[in-house]
């Protein structure tokens, strides 16, 4: 499952953590449960060893308040620059070269450098030849190489990968870590329904419960938590569902107008809602591949791809890569510029 090379990298990362005084933890923009949980695991480690750290995930929603260390994760880059200034620059707000204040940056569950929301800052650090050391830990297929140490192994979740990091370095897993690890596995496997689940995944989940992870509470918080507004969005997505019989592709579309209508009612939308919808679509027996397109922001269209219930040997990550995206063989995503418009009961991108 974990190669000897990855085990050596885990050891090197741990030595870097021990020798570093200031550490920045980063996950992807619009973080999901696995992203926040991965940060939560690392925060627990750094707290145990009294390390100075800042954790950041741009546009973190309030959906995951039940996760350990959720409140420690900064959700806005401007706030991040202010915090860096307060802690490391005498109260003066940091500038775009703020990575110079850190010995170590650990990036988890990002898929690509662009999803970190600090890609330009990483390039600035490289151009300035800063000594900041960058580590990437991810369970997605590699897209670009940019870190000093990269650990990219396809597993059920980023938290499962961090489980191996903890075990390899003989670090004790406390209750908070156990809850984070199980939460990441639960949500990234659709409650153990996806093909990424194997015997070891279930063993790890069982071990986390024996260490205090609260399976019923996590299940209620991650799955049995849909509100009325989210159900209405589900209804719109399913109403727009169509199948291309020629290619056996099922797809649905949510325009900016669709989503803005719901936002006018409430801003309280789960960050995982679109992942839940496309996961449900993947159970459609007539489709080999499913696609959900949505325009969450004007001019920016996100696409989520899943292999259908036929479970044929189809690589949707390869398809996503044509649009600059990536992910796993059976679950991937991308983003393109454009606007979704509906004409004559059909959708198109302008």
Secondary structure, DSSP 4 states (H G I P E B T S, - for coil): ---HHHHHHHHHHHHHHHH-SEEEEE--SS--HHHHHHHHHHHHHHHHTT-EEEEE-TT--STTTTSTTGGGEE--HHHHHHHHHHHHSTTPPP-TTGGGG-SEEEEES-SSGGGGS-HHHHHHHHHTT---EEEEEESSPP----SSEEEE---S-HHHHHHHHHHHTT----HHHHHHHHHHHHHHTTTTTSTT--HHHHHHHHHHHHTT--HHHHHHHHTS---HHHHHHHHHHHHT-EEETTTTEEEEEE-HHHHHHHHHH-S---TTHHHHHHHHHTT-TT-SEEEEEEEEETTEEEEEEEE-TT--S--HHHHHHTTT-EE-SSEEEEEEE--EEEETTEEEE-
